[in-house]
């Protein structure tokens, strides 16, 4: 499972890297990646813990790639 979380974390990184402001709403990211919601959440958490993304918002979280 840890390998799959890491793979999806990489997919999130590339997804955000190609966005105009290097950011996305979590719901949009889940829809675009086509991965299970729980797996995307774990991967975003991993990236957040390592300081690679900033997570903000209340209802629909905004995920921003740290520059």
Order of alpha helices (4+ residues) and beta strands (2+ residues): alpha-beta-alpha-alpha-beta-beta
